[in-house]
Amino acid sequence: MNNYSFQTFSFEHNSYLLGLLLLWIILPLIGRKFLSKSQQRNAVFILIAVTLLQELLHYFFKINLNKFDLAQDLSLHMCGISVFISCYALYTKNQAAFELSFFWGLAGALQAILTPDPTRFHFGYISTFWSFLSHGIIIMNVFWLIFVDNMRCRKNSLLNTILVTNGAIFIIGIINRAIGNGANYWFICEKPSGDSPFLIGEWPYYLFTFQLAGILFMSLIYLPMWFTVNRNKQLERS
């Protein structure tokens, strides 16, 4: 694997992007147009199973190779937590879980897909595939909730998510300190690698620009949802 080198927006990267885009469009379309309610429920169980299975296999793979590291491999990054929250939202249709999955999933996982961190691809092609699978399935779950289950964000969901996110940052910071050994979940302690244009400056300055960029990005992805909710309310009043 020493000769493996991942390049952002290379043929390999673009192939993953195209494949994921097709899945994000085709699977919810099939679920919405061609599946009955019971079949949709069965499809949800399959999505949950695949989501959790790939996460468990990641643990098994690392442990089996004696490469598992508490400081790096726990599901404590935003996307790792979103894996479980999105599964909970799929199963229960819980509104708060859906909104966290929407903002954390789309904002976090999409950035990880568009500007991945090659330094985390320790096992070459396997790690690359696993990274795109684990992040792509979060977005898949969110799209299913939106387009098949017709879930929408509430009016104050963006503000609520920002408050929850900052509370989570505080808790993750404590966990990083407790684990030690270079633990850097949510990239609070050290600037991550990758080609993200939002990582400006070194610690702690990039934390402010990164959070501002995150709020801006979450605001942008919220706009279509905001217009949809407002339009629906206007139709109900007319």
C-alpha positions in Angstrom: 0.0 0.0 0.0 3.0 2.3 0.2 2.7 3.2 -3.5 -1.0 4.2 -3.1 -1.7 7.9 -3.4 -5.2 9.4 -3.3 -5.6 12.7 -5.2 -8.6 15.0 -4.7 -10.9 15.1 -7.8 -8.7 12.5 -9.5 -10.4 9.9 -11.7 -10.7 7.6 -8.6 -12.3 10.4 -6.5 -14.7 11.5 -9.3 -15.7 7.9 -9.8 -16.7 7.6 -6.1 -18.6 11.0 -6.4 -20.5 9.9 -9.4 -21.4 6.5 -7.9 -22.6 8.0 -4.7 -24.6 10.7 -6.6 -26.4 8.0 -8.6 -27.2 6.0 -5.4 -28.5 9.1 -3.6 -30.9 9.8 -6.5 -31.9 6.3 -7.6 -32.6 4.6 -4.2 -34.9 7.3 -2.8 -36.6 7.5 -6.1 -37.3 3.8 -6.1 -38.4 3.9 -2.5 -40.8 6.8 -3.1 -42.3 5.7 -6.5 -42.3 1.9 -6.5 -42.3 0.6 -3.0 -45.4 0.1 -0.8 -45.4 1.2 2.8 -44.4 -2.2 4.1 -41.7 -2.5 1.5 -40.4 0.9 2.4 -40.2 -0.3 6.0 -38.2 -3.3 5.0 -35.9 -1.1 2.9 -35.3 1.0 6.1 -34.3 -2.1 8.0 -31.8 -2.9 5.2 -30.4 0.6 5.3 -30.0 0.4 9.1 -28.4 -3.0 8.9 -25.9 -1.9 6.2 -25.1 1.3 8.0 -24.4 -0.5 11.3 -22.7 -3.5 9.7 -20.1 -1.4 7.9 -19.3 0.4 11.1 -18.9 -2.9 13.1 -16.8 -4.3 10.3 -14.5 -1.3 10.6 -14.0 -2.1 14.2 -13.5 -5.8 13.5 -11.0 -5.1 10.7 -8.9 -2.8 12.8 -9.0 -5.0 15.9 -8.1 -8.1 13.9 -5.0 -6.4 12.5 -4.1 -5.0 15.9 -4.4 -1.5 14.5 -7.3 -0.3 16.6 -6.5 2.9 18.4 -8.8 4.5 20.9 -7.4 7.9 20.0 -8.4 7.6 16.3 -10.9 4.8 15.6 -13.9 5.4 17.9 -17.1 6.6 16.2 -16.8 10.0 17.9 -16.2 12.3 15.0 -19.3 14.2 13.8 -19.8 11.7 11.0 -19.3 8.7 13.2 -22.0 9.9 15.6 -24.2 10.8 12.6 -24.1 7.1 11.6 -26.0 6.1 14.7 -28.2 9.1 14.9 -29.4 8.6 11.3 -30.2 5.0 12.0 -32.2 6.1 15.0 -34.0 8.6 12.9 -34.8 6.0 10.2 -36.2 3.6 12.7 -38.2 6.0 14.9 -38.7 9.1 12.6 -37.7 11.2 15.6 -37.7 14.8 14.6 -34.7 15.9 16.6 -32.6 13.0 15.4 -33.6 13.8 11.8 -32.5 17.4 12.1 -29.1 16.5 13.6 -28.7 13.9 10.8 -29.7 16.5 8.3 -27.2 19.2 9.4 -24.4 17.0 10.7 -24.8 14.4 8.0 -25.0 16.6 5.0 -22.6 19.3 6.2 -20.0 16.9 7.8 -20.2 13.9 5.5 -20.4 16.0 2.3 -17.2 17.8 3.2 -15.5 14.5 4.0 -16.5 13.2 0.6 -15.6 16.3 -1.4 -12.3 17.0 0.5 -11.3 13.7 2.1 -8.2 13.4 4.3 -5.8 11.0 2.6 -3.7 10.6 5.7 -6.5 8.5 7.2 -6.4 6.0 4.3 -3.9 3.7 6.0 -4.9 0.6 4.0 -5.0 2.1 0.5 -7.9 1.3 -1.6 -9.7 -0.5 1.2 -9.6 2.5 3.5 -10.7 4.8 0.6 -13.7 2.6 -0.2 -14.7 2.3 3.4 -14.4 6.1 3.9 -16.7 6.9 1.0 -19.1 4.1 2.0 -19.4 5.2 5.6 -19.9 8.9 4.7 -22.1 8.2 1.7 -24.5 6.0 3.5 -25.1 8.8 6.1 -26.3 11.1 3.3 -28.3 8.2 1.8 -30.1 7.8 5.1 -30.9 11.5 5.2 -32.2 11.6 1.6 -34.4 8.6 2.4 -35.9 10.5 5.4 -36.5 13.6 3.2 -37.8 12.1 0.0 -39.4 8.9 1.1 -40.5 9.6 4.7 -41.3 13.3 3.8 -39.5 14.6 6.9 -38.7 18.3 7.1 -36.7 20.5 9.5 -38.6 22.8 11.9 -38.3 26.6 11.9 -35.6 26.8 14.7 -33.8 23.6 13.7 -30.7 25.5 12.5 -30.2 27.4 15.7 -30.9 24.3 17.8 -28.3 22.4 15.9 -25.7 25.1 16.3 -26.3 25.1 20.1 -26.2 21.3 20.3 -23.0 21.3 18.1 -21.2 23.7 20.4 -22.3 21.6 23.4 -21.0 18.5 21.7 -17.7 20.2 21.0 -17.3 20.9 24.7 -18.0 17.2 25.6 -15.8 15.9 22.8 -13.0 18.1 24.0 -13.2 16.5 27.5 -13.2 13.0 25.9 -10.1 13.9 23.8 -8.3 15.0 27.0 -9.4 11.9 28.9 -8.3 9.5 26.1 -5.0 11.4 25.5 -2.4 9.8 23.2 -3.1 12.4 20.5 -6.9 12.0 20.4 -8.3 14.6 18.1 -12.0 13.8 17.6 -13.9 16.6 15.8 -10.4 17.9 15.0 -10.5 20.1 18.1 -6.9 19.7 19.1 -5.1 19.6 15.8 -5.8 20.8 12.3 -6.7 18.0 10.0 -5.1 17.2 6.7 -6.9 17.5 3.4 -7.7 20.2 0.9 -10.5 22.0 2.6 -10.5 25.7 1.9 -12.2 26.3 5.3 -9.1 25.3 7.3 -7.5 28.7 7.6 -4.6 29.2 10.0 -3.2 27.0 12.7 -4.6 26.0 16.1 -6.6 27.6 17.6 -7.5 30.1 14.8 -8.7 27.5 12.4 -11.4 26.5 15.0 -13.1 29.8 14.5 -13.0 29.8 10.7 -14.0 26.2 10.6 -17.0 26.8 12.8 -18.0 29.9 10.8 -17.7 27.9 7.6 -19.8 25.1 9.2 -22.5 27.5 10.1 -22.5 29.0 6.7 -22.6 25.6 5.0 -25.5 24.4 7.3 -27.3 27.6 6.5 -26.9 27.0 2.7 -28.2 23.4 2.9 -31.1 24.6 5.1 -32.3 27.2 2.5 -34.2 24.6 0.3 -35.8 23.2 3.5 -36.8 26.6 4.8 -38.4 27.6 1.5 -40.3 24.2 1.4 -41.6 24.5 4.9 -42.6 28.2 4.4 -44.3 27.4 1.1 -46.3 24.5 2.7 -47.4 26.8 5.5 -48.6 29.4 3.0 -50.5 26.8 1.1 -52.2 25.6 4.3 -53.3 29.2 5.1 -54.7 29.8 1.6 
